[in-house]
């Protein structure tokens, strides 16, 4: 299983590139077991959505 550090790296990389099947599966398993990383993942999605909204408003 991934460590929290490895999970946070993959979550960040997923914002920039598609993860491979193995990466996605290992990350999903970790997120099922780790509330902290699940919260981090949710925060990243919220931040990304806010940036998209701001960019759309500026256009």
CORDA-V264550 format. One record per helix or strand of 2 or more residues. SS is the DSSP state (alpha for helix, beta for strand). FROM is the first residue (numbers start at 0). TO is the last residue. Records with the same first field share a line. If there is no record, write none. Layout:
SS: FROM-TO ; FROM-TO
This chain:
alpha: 3-13 ; 20-32 ; 34-57
